Amino acid sequence: MTKTSLPDTVVPYCAAHTSAEDEVLLALNRETNLKVHGAIMISGHLQGTFLQMFSRATRPRRILEIGTFTGYSAICMARGMADDGQLHTIDVDEELEYLTDKYFRQAGLRDKIVTHIGQAATVIPTLDEQFDLVFIDADKASYGLYYDLVFDKLSPGGTIIADNVLYEGDVTLPHEQQSKNAKAMHAFNEKIMADDRVQQIILPMRDGLMLIQKK
Ligand SMILES: C[S@@+](CC[C@H](N)C(=O)[O-])C[C@H]1O[C@@H](n2cnc3c(N)ncnc32)[C@H](O)[C@@H]1O
């Protein structure tokens, strides 16, 4: 019989056998954890490495990130872009811009990353671009809206990656036991499941990553 759950030692084992963070990401991770409220939101080593390798494998020219936070995932994805690539990233929190700016510079990516401060639902319609990769990692209640707003801006064959789709596993609870955010994530997962314009998979990495590819 196949075992369906893995011991708690597996994630540290995976981290120990995943290419190490470089100096810039290590310093950004450390400074975020020392200074920023809600540091747990950072993509971090394993997910960041996945995003970097996915980006490098697909070589996107235009990337859109919804939810910059301190810039960790933006740096990871931008490192995989095509040589003439550009990443747009949106966050409502202007107080983190000093950190993102510092680390985008240190990563040598300042001229490749366009930072937008504002509500994602307001900023997305102003972007006149076709995106090859979109990373949705902001307020959970709006994932469905962000999906609808970006869909026509996504290239054929382009990918949307949505974070936190398992919401600590709570999406599997009976509906009445789910938190507001878990309900929102479950509704998002059902919405994508019903959309025959895309192919999708949920990877049980960290808090759950859904890869959604436009046919
Ligand atoms: C989970 S964090 C993003 C983590 C980041 N992608 C990373 O991997 O390090 C979510 C971010 O979404 C931002 N956010 C929340 N609601 C938003 C909204 N309506 N519009 C834009 N950004 C929003 C928050 O300020 C927060 O920085």
PDBQT file of the ligand as one rigid body, heavy atoms in Angstrom, charges set to zero:
ROOT
HETATM    1  C1  LIG A 301       2.036  36.460   1.073  1.00  0.00    +0.000 C 
HETATM    2  S1  LIG A 301       2.628  38.104   0.889  1.00  0.00    +0.000 S 
HETATM    3  C2  LIG A 301       3.550  37.995  -0.617  1.00  0.00    +0.000 C 
HETATM    4  C3  LIG A 301       4.823  37.207  -0.453  1.00  0.00    +0.000 C 
HETATM    5  C4  LIG A 301       5.798  37.359  -1.574  1.00  0.00    +0.000 C 
HETATM    6  N1  LIG A 301       5.211  36.994  -2.854  1.00  0.00    +0.000 N 
HETATM    7  C5  LIG A 301       6.991  36.476  -1.299  1.00  0.00    +0.000 C 
HETATM    8  O1  LIG A 301       7.024  35.355  -1.772  1.00  0.00    +0.000 OA
HETATM    9  O2  LIG A 301       7.885  36.890  -0.545  1.00  0.00    +0.000 OA
HETATM   10  C6  LIG A 301       1.155  38.947   0.426  1.00  0.00    +0.000 C 
HETATM   11  C7  LIG A 301       1.335  40.422   0.060  1.00  0.00    +0.000 C 
HETATM   12  O3  LIG A 301       0.120  40.838  -0.591  1.00  0.00    +0.000 OA
HETATM   13  C8  LIG A 301      -0.100  42.186  -0.282  1.00  0.00    +0.000 C 
HETATM   14  N2  LIG A 301      -1.512  42.499  -0.518  1.00  0.00    +0.000 N 
HETATM   15  C9  LIG A 301      -2.575  42.150   0.239  1.00  0.00    +0.000 A 
HETATM   16  N3  LIG A 301      -3.705  42.625  -0.289  1.00  0.00    +0.000 NA
HETATM   17  C10 LIG A 301      -3.372  43.294  -1.417  1.00  0.00    +0.000 A 
HETATM   18  C11 LIG A 301      -4.101  44.006  -2.414  1.00  0.00    +0.000 A 
HETATM   19  N4  LIG A 301      -5.424  44.127  -2.334  1.00  0.00    +0.000 N 
HETATM   20  N5  LIG A 301      -3.421  44.548  -3.443  1.00  0.00    +0.000 NA
HETATM   21  C12 LIG A 301      -2.066  44.445  -3.527  1.00  0.00    +0.000 A 
HETATM   22  N6  LIG A 301      -1.325  43.781  -2.604  1.00  0.00    +0.000 NA
HETATM   23  C13 LIG A 301      -1.954  43.208  -1.578  1.00  0.00    +0.000 A 
HETATM   24  C14 LIG A 301       0.332  42.317   1.180  1.00  0.00    +0.000 C 
HETATM   25  O4  LIG A 301       0.648  43.665   1.494  1.00  0.00    +0.000 OA
HETATM   26  C15 LIG A 301       1.521  41.361   1.262  1.00  0.00    +0.000 C 
HETATM   27  O5  LIG A 301       2.758  42.051   1.148  1.00  0.00    +0.000 OA
ENDROOT
TORSDOF 0
